[in-house]
Amino acid sequence: EAGEVSRIIRAWSTSGETPSENLQIKAMSTCDVIFVVGNFGLSQPSVVIVDAIKELLDHEVPGIADAVLRSALMCSQFAMLAPILAGRRNRSLIVVVPDLDVARCLKALWPALLNAVIQLQDRQP
């Protein structure tokens, strides 16, 4: 499972690759933002998946991970057990979001996402 997640993220964040024959998506260019939403915790399968994603990152973005954690903590104190991760791979922003309250987490990130994408694409705001 972690290998498949890793392969798909690698394809989505690398221009010109197709993530999977089963998916009806052709990656003409990279995805600007990739959200990985799941019921992640301290169990071995969760840790393996998040570690596989972490290995793909060129650079972590701890401020985004912190914003996700703070938002998720408003929903449940158990959010502190979720391995939350955010970072850059090539020109894509990858964010691991716990499934506690996805809408709240994304709402917390929304104001910064456009600026993050602009910076990753080396464009002027």
BELLIN-V237459 format. One line per field, one symbol per residue. phi: phi as a letter, one per 40 degrees, with the letter a starting at -180 (. if undefined). psi: psi as a letter, one per 20 degrees, with the letter a starting at -180 (. if undefined). burial: b if it has 9 or more other ideal C-beta (glycine too) atoms within 8 Angstrom, else e. A space follows every 50 residues. Layout:
phi = ???
psi = ???
burial = ???
//
This chain:
phi = .ccccccccdccbbdgcbdaccccbbccacccbbbbbaccaccddccccc cccdccccacbccccccccdcccccaccdcccccaaabbfbbcbbcbccc adcccccccdcccccccdcccfbcc
psi = ghhgggggggghjppiqpgqhhqlppnhaqpgpopoprmqbiqggggggh hhghhhphpqnhhghghgggghhhgpiihiipnpqqapodkqpppppqkg ngggghhhhghigghgggghjkqq.
burial = ebeebbbbbbbbbbeebbbeeeeeeebeebebbbebebebeeeeebbbbb bbbbebbeebbeebbebbbbbbbebeeebeebbbbbbbbbebbbbbbbeb bbebbbebbeebbeebbbebeeeee
//
